[in-house]
Amino acid sequence: MYLVKALKGKGHKVAMTGDGVNDILAMKESDCSIAMASGSEATRNVSHLVLLDSNFASMPSVVAE
């Protein structure tokens, strides 16, 4: 979370990916958060997007959209 805040404080847009409850605070603070479908329910609930196939290889097509 502190890294996300530091980057945003310098004017950057920040994206965060995660799958566990330890990622929730940083995901909530980020401009765009992406959770894995296989991750925790809480993480999926706070994210902006959920990778339904839980596969990072899907990220290029998600970003392209």
PDB file of N, CA, C and O in Angstrom:
ATOM      1  N   MET A   1       0.824  -1.184   0.000  1.00  0.00           N
ATOM      2  CA  MET A   1       0.000   0.000   0.000  1.00  0.00           C
ATOM      3  C   MET A   1       0.870   1.250   0.000  1.00  0.00           C
ATOM      4  O   MET A   1       0.545   2.232  -0.667  1.00  0.00           O
ATOM      5  N   TYR A   2       1.970   1.220   0.741  1.00  0.00           N
ATOM      6  CA  TYR A   2       2.824   2.403   0.827  1.00  0.00           C
ATOM      7  C   TYR A   2       3.487   2.713  -0.513  1.00  0.00           C
ATOM      8  O   TYR A   2       3.653   3.880  -0.868  1.00  0.00           O
ATOM      9  N   LEU A   3       3.861   1.686  -1.248  1.00  0.00           N
ATOM     10  CA  LEU A   3       4.458   1.882  -2.568  1.00  0.00           C
ATOM     11  C   LEU A   3       3.434   2.484  -3.524  1.00  0.00           C
ATOM     12  O   LEU A   3       3.765   3.377  -4.304  1.00  0.00           O
ATOM     13  N   VAL A   4       2.210   2.008  -3.471  1.00  0.00           N
ATOM     14  CA  VAL A   4       1.138   2.543  -4.316  1.00  0.00           C
ATOM     15  C   VAL A   4       0.921   4.015  -3.997  1.00  0.00           C
ATOM     16  O   VAL A   4       0.816   4.836  -4.909  1.00  0.00           O
ATOM     17  N   LYS A   5       0.852   4.359  -2.719  1.00  0.00           N
ATOM     18  CA  LYS A   5       0.658   5.756  -2.322  1.00  0.00           C
ATOM     19  C   LYS A   5       1.826   6.626  -2.759  1.00  0.00           C
ATOM     20  O   LYS A   5       1.627   7.757  -3.202  1.00  0.00           O
ATOM     21  N   ALA A   6       3.038   6.110  -2.638  1.00  0.00           N
ATOM     22  CA  ALA A   6       4.218   6.884  -3.030  1.00  0.00           C
ATOM     23  C   ALA A   6       4.209   7.172  -4.527  1.00  0.00           C
ATOM     24  O   ALA A   6       4.494   8.293  -4.947  1.00  0.00           O
ATOM     25  N   LEU A   7       3.885   6.171  -5.327  1.00  0.00           N
ATOM     26  CA  LEU A   7       3.839   6.368  -6.773  1.00  0.00           C
ATOM     27  C   LEU A   7       2.727   7.338  -7.169  1.00  0.00           C
ATOM     28  O   LEU A   7       2.929   8.211  -8.014  1.00  0.00           O
ATOM     29  N   LYS A   8       1.555   7.181  -6.557  1.00  0.00           N
ATOM     30  CA  LYS A   8       0.452   8.096  -6.851  1.00  0.00           C
ATOM     31  C   LYS A   8       0.789   9.518  -6.417  1.00  0.00           C
ATOM     32  O   LYS A   8       0.398  10.484  -7.072  1.00  0.00           O
ATOM     33  N   GLY A   9       1.515   9.642  -5.313  1.00  0.00           N
ATOM     34  CA  GLY A   9       1.919  10.952  -4.829  1.00  0.00           C
ATOM     35  C   GLY A   9       2.840  11.680  -5.800  1.00  0.00           C
ATOM     36  O   GLY A   9       2.922  12.908  -5.780  1.00  0.00           O
ATOM     37  N   LYS A  10       3.527  10.933  -6.643  1.00  0.00           N
ATOM     38  CA  LYS A  10       4.410  11.520  -7.660  1.00  0.00           C
ATOM     39  C   LYS A  10       3.693  11.674  -9.001  1.00  0.00           C
ATOM     40  O   LYS A  10       4.322  11.977 -10.015  1.00  0.00           O
ATOM     41  N   GLY A  11       2.372  11.465  -9.000  1.00  0.00           N
ATOM     42  CA  GLY A  11       1.579  11.697 -10.196  1.00  0.00           C
ATOM     43  C   GLY A  11       1.438  10.520 -11.140  1.00  0.00           C
ATOM     44  O   GLY A  11       0.931  10.678 -12.251  1.00  0.00           O
ATOM     45  N   HIS A  12       1.877   9.344 -10.720  1.00  0.00           N
ATOM     46  CA  HIS A  12       1.771   8.161 -11.572  1.00  0.00           C
ATOM     47  C   HIS A  12       0.399   7.508 -11.438  1.00  0.00           C
ATOM     48  O   HIS A  12      -0.249   7.612 -10.396  1.00  0.00           O
ATOM     49  N   LYS A  13      -0.034   6.840 -12.493  1.00  0.00           N
ATOM     50  CA  LYS A  13      -1.198   5.962 -12.434  1.00  0.00           C
ATOM     51  C   LYS A  13      -0.691   4.594 -12.019  1.00  0.00           C
ATOM     52  O   LYS A  13       0.320   4.125 -12.542  1.00  0.00           O
ATOM     53  N   VAL A  14      -1.378   3.946 -11.087  1.00  0.00           N
ATOM     54  CA  VAL A  14      -0.885   2.696 -10.515  1.00  0.00           C
ATOM     55  C   VAL A  14      -1.903   1.588 -10.693  1.00  0.00           C
ATOM     56  O   VAL A  14      -3.089   1.757 -10.409  1.00  0.00           O
ATOM     57  N   ALA A  15      -1.416   0.442 -11.173  1.00  0.00           N
ATOM     58  CA  ALA A  15      -2.236  -0.762 -11.286  1.00  0.00           C
ATOM     59  C   ALA A  15      -1.677  -1.806 -10.334  1.00  0.00           C
ATOM     60  O   ALA A  15      -0.476  -1.841 -10.068  1.00  0.00           O
ATOM     61  N   MET A  16      -2.551  -2.645  -9.829  1.00  0.00           N
ATOM     62  CA  MET A  16      -2.159  -3.670  -8.855  1.00  0.00           C
ATOM     63  C   MET A  16      -2.856  -4.970  -9.211  1.00  0.00           C
ATOM     64  O   MET A  16      -4.042  -4.981  -9.540  1.00  0.00           O
ATOM     65  N   THR A  17      -2.115  -6.061  -9.144  1.00  0.00           N
ATOM     66  CA  THR A  17      -2.726  -7.376  -9.305  1.00  0.00           C
ATOM     67  C   THR A  17      -2.545  -8.145  -8.009  1.00  0.00           C
ATOM     68  O   THR A  17      -1.580  -7.921  -7.278  1.00  0.00           O
ATOM     69  N   GLY A  18      -3.460  -9.041  -7.727  1.00  0.00           N
ATOM     70  CA  GLY A  18      -3.336  -9.831  -6.512  1.00  0.00           C
ATOM     71  C   GLY A  18      -4.350 -10.939  -6.443  1.00  0.00           C
ATOM     72  O   GLY A  18      -5.271 -11.030  -7.255  1.00  0.00           O
ATOM     73  N   ASP A  19      -4.151 -11.800  -5.426  1.00  0.00           N
ATOM     74  CA  ASP A  19      -5.078 -12.915  -5.254  1.00  0.00           C
ATOM     75  C   ASP A  19      -5.369 -13.217  -3.792  1.00  0.00           C
ATOM     76  O   ASP A  19      -6.184 -14.091  -3.494  1.00  0.00           O
ATOM     77  N   GLY A  20      -4.727 -12.520  -2.890  1.00  0.00           N
ATOM     78  CA  GLY A  20      -4.914 -12.824  -1.475  1.00  0.00           C
ATOM     79  C   GLY A  20      -5.313 -11.619  -0.655  1.00  0.00           C
ATOM     80  O   GLY A  20      -5.227 -10.482  -1.116  1.00  0.00           O
ATOM     81  N   VAL A  21      -5.750 -11.876   0.567  1.00  0.00           N
ATOM     82  CA  VAL A  21      -6.213 -10.798   1.433  1.00  0.00           C
ATOM     83  C   VAL A  21      -5.102  -9.806   1.762  1.00  0.00           C
ATOM     84  O   VAL A  21      -5.385  -8.656   2.099  1.00  0.00           O
ATOM     85  N   ASN A  22      -3.843 -10.231   1.672  1.00  0.00           N
ATOM     86  CA  ASN A  22      -2.746  -9.307   1.942  1.00  0.00           C
ATOM     87  C   ASN A  22      -2.604  -8.252   0.840  1.00  0.00           C
ATOM     88  O   ASN A  22      -1.871  -7.280   1.026  1.00  0.00           O
ATOM     89  N   ASP A  23      -3.274  -8.414  -0.283  1.00  0.00           N
ATOM     90  CA  ASP A  23      -3.211  -7.465  -1.394  1.00  0.00           C
ATOM     91  C   ASP A  23      -4.335  -6.421  -1.353  1.00  0.00           C
ATOM     92  O   ASP A  23      -4.290  -5.448  -2.104  1.00  0.00           O
ATOM     93  N   ILE A  24      -5.313  -6.601  -0.513  1.00  0.00           N
ATOM     94  CA  ILE A  24      -6.535  -5.794  -0.550  1.00  0.00           C
ATOM     95  C   ILE A  24      -6.276  -4.303  -0.368  1.00  0.00           C
ATOM     96  O   ILE A  24      -6.802  -3.503  -1.141  1.00  0.00           O
ATOM     97  N   LEU A  25      -5.493  -3.906   0.613  1.00  0.00           N
ATOM     98  CA  LEU A  25      -5.287  -2.471   0.855  1.00  0.00           C
ATOM     99  C   LEU A  25      -4.629  -1.791  -0.333  1.00  0.00           C
ATOM    100  O   LEU A  25      -5.029  -0.691  -0.713  1.00  0.00           O
ATOM    101  N   ALA A  26      -3.630  -2.425  -0.922  1.00  0.00           N
ATOM    102  CA  ALA A  26      -2.963  -1.845  -2.090  1.00  0.00           C
ATOM    103  C   ALA A  26      -3.909  -1.812  -3.285  1.00  0.00           C
ATOM    104  O   ALA A  26      -3.885  -0.861  -4.066  1.00  0.00           O
ATOM    105  N   MET A  27      -4.733  -2.829  -3.432  1.00  0.00           N
ATOM    106  CA  MET A  27      -5.674  -2.859  -4.546  1.00  0.00           C
ATOM    107  C   MET A  27      -6.716  -1.752  -4.408  1.00  0.00           C
ATOM    108  O   MET A  27      -7.094  -1.126  -5.399  1.00  0.00           O
ATOM    109  N   LYS A  28      -7.174  -1.511  -3.199  1.00  0.00           N
ATOM    110  CA  LYS A  28      -8.149  -0.446  -2.972  1.00  0.00           C
ATOM    111  C   LYS A  28      -7.545   0.925  -3.248  1.00  0.00           C
ATOM    112  O   LYS A  28      -8.249   1.826  -3.705  1.00  0.00           O
ATOM    113  N   GLU A  29      -6.268   1.094  -2.982  1.00  0.00           N
ATOM    114  CA  GLU A  29      -5.581   2.371  -3.162  1.00  0.00           C
ATOM    115  C   GLU A  29      -5.198   2.630  -4.616  1.00  0.00           C
ATOM    116  O   GLU A  29      -5.046   3.785  -5.015  1.00  0.00           O
ATOM    117  N   SER A  30      -5.041   1.582  -5.407  1.00  0.00           N
ATOM    118  CA  SER A  30      -4.571   1.729  -6.787  1.00  0.00           C
ATOM    119  C   SER A  30      -5.650   2.300  -7.702  1.00  0.00           C
ATOM    120  O   SER A  30      -6.836   2.295  -7.374  1.00  0.00           O
ATOM    121  N   ASP A  31      -5.207   2.790  -8.857  1.00  0.00           N
ATOM    122  CA  ASP A  31      -6.141   3.320  -9.846  1.00  0.00           C
ATOM    123  C   ASP A  31      -6.871   2.209 -10.584  1.00  0.00           C
ATOM    124  O   ASP A  31      -8.015   2.385 -11.002  1.00  0.00           O
ATOM    125  N   CYS A  32      -6.221   1.078 -10.744  1.00  0.00           N
ATOM    126  CA  CYS A  32      -6.806  -0.075 -11.417  1.00  0.00           C
ATOM    127  C   CYS A  32      -6.313  -1.334 -10.721  1.00  0.00           C
ATOM    128  O   CYS A  32      -5.107  -1.533 -10.578  1.00  0.00           O
ATOM    129  N   SER A  33      -7.225  -2.174 -10.295  1.00  0.00           N
ATOM    130  CA  SER A  33      -6.825  -3.410  -9.609  1.00  0.00           C
ATOM    131  C   SER A  33      -7.425  -4.615 -10.314  1.00  0.00           C
ATOM    132  O   SER A  33      -8.581  -4.608 -10.737  1.00  0.00           O
ATOM    133  N   ILE A  34      -6.599  -5.652 -10.426  1.00  0.00           N
ATOM    134  CA  ILE A  34      -6.993  -6.862 -11.138  1.00  0.00           C
ATOM    135  C   ILE A  34      -6.754  -8.059 -10.232  1.00  0.00           C
ATOM    136  O   ILE A  34      -5.640  -8.279  -9.757  1.00  0.00           O
ATOM    137  N   ALA A  35      -7.801  -8.823 -10.001  1.00  0.00           N
ATOM    138  CA  ALA A  35      -7.715  -9.999  -9.139  1.00  0.00           C
ATOM    139  C   ALA A  35      -7.795 -11.274  -9.971  1.00  0.00           C
ATOM    140  O   ALA A  35      -8.319 -11.283 -11.086  1.00  0.00           O
ATOM    141  N   MET A  36      -7.274 -12.323  -9.410  1.00  0.00           N
ATOM    142  CA  MET A  36      -7.388 -13.644 -10.013  1.00  0.00           C
ATOM    143  C   MET A  36      -8.685 -14.280  -9.523  1.00  0.00           C
ATOM    144  O   MET A  36      -9.022 -14.163  -8.345  1.00  0.00           O
ATOM    145  N   ALA A  37      -9.408 -14.944 -10.403  1.00  0.00           N
ATOM    146  CA  ALA A  37     -10.654 -15.594 -10.008  1.00  0.00           C
ATOM    147  C   ALA A  37     -10.414 -16.679  -8.966  1.00  0.00           C
ATOM    148  O   ALA A  37     -11.281 -16.955  -8.137  1.00  0.00           O
ATOM    149  N   SER A  38      -9.244 -17.288  -9.012  1.00  0.00           N
ATOM    150  CA  SER A  38      -8.929 -18.348  -8.056  1.00  0.00           C
ATOM    151  C   SER A  38      -8.499 -17.807  -6.698  1.00  0.00           C
ATOM    152  O   SER A  38      -8.261 -18.578  -5.768  1.00  0.00           O
ATOM    153  N   GLY A  39      -8.400 -16.480  -6.578  1.00  0.00           N
ATOM    154  CA  GLY A  39      -7.981 -15.864  -5.325  1.00  0.00           C
ATOM    155  C   GLY A  39      -9.115 -15.757  -4.323  1.00  0.00           C
ATOM    156  O   GLY A  39     -10.192 -16.324  -4.510  1.00  0.00           O
ATOM    157  N   SER A  40      -8.850 -15.016  -3.255  1.00  0.00           N
ATOM    158  CA  SER A  40      -9.839 -14.895  -2.183  1.00  0.00           C
ATOM    159  C   SER A  40     -11.057 -14.087  -2.641  1.00  0.00           C
ATOM    160  O   SER A  40     -10.955 -13.216  -3.505  1.00  0.00           O
ATOM    161  N   GLU A  41     -12.181 -14.391  -2.055  1.00  0.00           N
ATOM    162  CA  GLU A  41     -13.424 -13.689  -2.386  1.00  0.00           C
ATOM    163  C   GLU A  41     -13.307 -12.205  -2.068  1.00  0.00           C
ATOM    164  O   GLU A  41     -13.780 -11.368  -2.837  1.00  0.00           O
ATOM    165  N   ALA A  42     -12.687 -11.875  -0.953  1.00  0.00           N
ATOM    166  CA  ALA A  42     -12.529 -10.472  -0.561  1.00  0.00           C
ATOM    167  C   ALA A  42     -11.718  -9.705  -1.603  1.00  0.00           C
ATOM    168  O   ALA A  42     -12.049  -8.565  -1.930  1.00  0.00           O
ATOM    169  N   THR A  43     -10.676 -10.314  -2.116  1.00  0.00           N
ATOM    170  CA  THR A  43      -9.842  -9.668  -3.137  1.00  0.00           C
ATOM    171  C   THR A  43     -10.631  -9.452  -4.415  1.00  0.00           C
ATOM    172  O   THR A  43     -10.539  -8.389  -5.029  1.00  0.00           O
ATOM    173  N   ARG A  44     -11.391 -10.433  -4.816  1.00  0.00           N
ATOM    174  CA  ARG A  44     -12.231 -10.282  -6.018  1.00  0.00           C
ATOM    175  C   ARG A  44     -13.252  -9.168  -5.826  1.00  0.00           C
ATOM    176  O   ARG A  44     -13.555  -8.441  -6.773  1.00  0.00           O
ATOM    177  N   ASN A  45     -13.782  -9.023  -4.628  1.00  0.00           N
ATOM    178  CA  ASN A  45     -14.810  -8.018  -4.374  1.00  0.00           C
ATOM    179  C   ASN A  45     -14.290  -6.589  -4.424  1.00  0.00           C
ATOM    180  O   ASN A  45     -15.047  -5.685  -4.777  1.00  0.00           O
ATOM    181  N   VAL A  46     -13.031  -6.354  -4.085  1.00  0.00           N
ATOM    182  CA  VAL A  46     -12.503  -4.983  -4.094  1.00  0.00           C
ATOM    183  C   VAL A  46     -11.836  -4.608  -5.412  1.00  0.00           C
ATOM    184  O   VAL A  46     -11.516  -3.439  -5.626  1.00  0.00           O
ATOM    185  N   SER A  47     -11.622  -5.571  -6.291  1.00  0.00           N
ATOM    186  CA  SER A  47     -10.901  -5.285  -7.529  1.00  0.00           C
ATOM    187  C   SER A  47     -11.816  -4.672  -8.585  1.00  0.00           C
ATOM    188  O   SER A  47     -13.036  -4.826  -8.539  1.00  0.00           O
ATOM    189  N   HIS A  48     -11.203  -3.979  -9.530  1.00  0.00           N
ATOM    190  CA  HIS A  48     -11.936  -3.413 -10.653  1.00  0.00           C
ATOM    191  C   HIS A  48     -12.218  -4.469 -11.721  1.00  0.00           C
ATOM    192  O   HIS A  48     -13.261  -4.445 -12.374  1.00  0.00           O
ATOM    193  N   LEU A  49     -11.272  -5.393 -11.888  1.00  0.00           N
ATOM    194  CA  LEU A  49     -11.395  -6.463 -12.881  1.00  0.00           C
ATOM    195  C   LEU A  49     -11.022  -7.789 -12.235  1.00  0.00           C
ATOM    196  O   LEU A  49     -10.227  -7.828 -11.295  1.00  0.00           O
ATOM    197  N   VAL A  50     -11.598  -8.875 -12.743  1.00  0.00           N
ATOM    198  CA  VAL A  50     -11.251 -10.216 -12.283  1.00  0.00           C
ATOM    199  C   VAL A  50     -10.874 -11.044 -13.501  1.00  0.00           C
ATOM    200  O   VAL A  50     -11.651 -11.154 -14.450  1.00  0.00           O
ATOM    201  N   LEU A  51      -9.679 -11.625 -13.472  1.00  0.00           N
ATOM    202  CA  LEU A  51      -9.270 -12.528 -14.550  1.00  0.00           C
ATOM    203  C   LEU A  51      -9.956 -13.869 -14.320  1.00  0.00           C
ATOM    204  O   LEU A  51      -9.550 -14.638 -13.448  1.00  0.00           O
ATOM    205  N   LEU A  52     -10.984 -14.145 -15.092  1.00  0.00           N
ATOM    206  CA  LEU A  52     -11.795 -15.330 -14.869  1.00  0.00           C
ATOM    207  C   LEU A  52     -11.024 -16.628 -15.069  1.00  0.00           C
ATOM    208  O   LEU A  52     -11.348 -17.649 -14.461  1.00  0.00           O
ATOM    209  N   ASP A  53      -9.997 -16.587 -15.926  1.00  0.00           N
ATOM    210  CA  ASP A  53      -9.213 -17.805 -16.143  1.00  0.00           C
ATOM    211  C   ASP A  53      -7.990 -17.878 -15.223  1.00  0.00           C
ATOM    212  O   ASP A  53      -7.216 -18.832 -15.304  1.00  0.00           O
ATOM    213  N   SER A  54      -7.809 -16.882 -14.348  1.00  0.00           N
ATOM    214  CA  SER A  54      -6.679 -16.831 -13.408  1.00  0.00           C
ATOM    215  C   SER A  54      -5.337 -17.026 -14.107  1.00  0.00           C
ATOM    216  O   SER A  54      -4.452 -17.714 -13.599  1.00  0.00           O
ATOM    217  N   ASN A  55      -5.201 -16.414 -15.271  1.00  0.00           N
ATOM    218  CA  ASN A  55      -4.016 -16.611 -16.092  1.00  0.00           C
ATOM    219  C   ASN A  55      -3.430 -15.253 -16.474  1.00  0.00           C
ATOM    220  O   ASN A  55      -4.078 -14.458 -17.154  1.00  0.00           O
ATOM    221  N   PHE A  56      -2.185 -14.992 -16.024  1.00  0.00           N
ATOM    222  CA  PHE A  56      -1.540 -13.722 -16.358  1.00  0.00           C
ATOM    223  C   PHE A  56      -1.342 -13.556 -17.866  1.00  0.00           C
ATOM    224  O   PHE A  56      -1.199 -12.430 -18.342  1.00  0.00           O
ATOM    225  N   ALA A  57      -1.330 -14.637 -18.614  1.00  0.00           N
ATOM    226  CA  ALA A  57      -1.178 -14.548 -20.065  1.00  0.00           C
ATOM    227  C   ALA A  57      -2.356 -13.816 -20.704  1.00  0.00           C
ATOM    228  O   ALA A  57      -2.255 -13.375 -21.849  1.00  0.00           O
ATOM    229  N   SER A  58      -3.452 -13.681 -19.995  1.00  0.00           N
ATOM    230  CA  SER A  58      -4.624 -12.953 -20.498  1.00  0.00           C
ATOM    231  C   SER A  58      -4.462 -11.446 -20.383  1.00  0.00           C
ATOM    232  O   SER A  58      -5.238 -10.698 -20.976  1.00  0.00           O
ATOM    233  N   MET A  59      -3.477 -10.991 -19.638  1.00  0.00           N
ATOM    234  CA  MET A  59      -3.325  -9.564 -19.364  1.00  0.00           C
ATOM    235  C   MET A  59      -3.141  -8.709 -20.621  1.00  0.00           C
ATOM    236  O   MET A  59      -3.759  -7.647 -20.691  1.00  0.00           O
ATOM    237  N   PRO A  60      -2.343  -9.091 -21.613  1.00  0.00           N
ATOM    238  CA  PRO A  60      -2.202  -8.225 -22.792  1.00  0.00           C
ATOM    239  C   PRO A  60      -3.526  -7.910 -23.472  1.00  0.00           C
ATOM    240  O   PRO A  60      -3.756  -6.769 -23.873  1.00  0.00           O
ATOM    241  N   SER A  61      -4.384  -8.885 -23.605  1.00  0.00           N
ATOM    242  CA  SER A  61      -5.672  -8.620 -24.251  1.00  0.00           C
ATOM    243  C   SER A  61      -6.580  -7.772 -23.361  1.00  0.00           C
ATOM    244  O   SER A  61      -7.374  -6.976 -23.863  1.00  0.00           O
ATOM    245  N   VAL A  62      -6.467  -7.937 -22.052  1.00  0.00           N
ATOM    246  CA  VAL A  62      -7.253  -7.114 -21.122  1.00  0.00           C
ATOM    247  C   VAL A  62      -6.796  -5.666 -21.215  1.00  0.00           C
ATOM    248  O   VAL A  62      -7.622  -4.756 -21.285  1.00  0.00           O
ATOM    249  N   VAL A  63      -5.491  -5.448 -21.217  1.00  0.00           N
ATOM    250  CA  VAL A  63      -4.945  -4.089 -21.299  1.00  0.00           C
ATOM    251  C   VAL A  63      -5.300  -3.452 -22.639  1.00  0.00           C
ATOM    252  O   VAL A  63      -5.580  -2.256 -22.705  1.00  0.00           O
ATOM    253  N   ALA A  64      -5.287  -4.239 -23.693  1.00  0.00           N
ATOM    254  CA  ALA A  64      -5.619  -3.719 -25.022  1.00  0.00           C
ATOM    255  C   ALA A  64      -7.050  -3.205 -25.088  1.00  0.00           C
ATOM    256  O   ALA A  64      -7.334  -2.258 -25.821  1.00  0.00           O
ATOM    257  N   GLU A  65      -7.940  -3.810 -24.344  1.00  0.00           N
ATOM    258  CA  GLU A  65      -9.325  -3.356 -24.350  1.00  0.00           C
ATOM    259  C   GLU A  65      -9.466  -2.069 -23.588  1.00  0.00           C
ATOM    260  O   GLU A  65     -10.567  -1.530 -23.484  1.00  0.00           O
TER     261      GLU A  65
END
